[in-house]
Amino acid sequence: MKQKALRVEKYEENYKSMRQALTYLRKRAKISQVVLAERLKTEQSHISRIEKGVRRVDFVELLMYLKSLDSNIDEMIELMDSPKTFTK
């Protein structure tokens, strides 16, 4: 069981960067969590849990999230590779 916990921790920084990128893209688009939730046909609390790191996102959900923000996986990866973007 300890080995599994180590594998999860290994990706925690990457997951944090992904959450920051998603939040950045939403705010850059000037879209509230409520509006994004409406676009994704879900609840605002769902978006909040994703951005806070309480809930993880699967790949298909991630693609829909990005599409709703007029973004794509390449842009998100670029943002993740440039963490200084989030401090602007």
Secondary structure by P-SEA (a helix, b strand, c coil): caaaaaaaaaaaaaaaaaaaaaaaaaaaacccaaaaaaaacccaaaaaaaaaccccccaaaaaaaaaaacccaaaaaaaaaccccccc
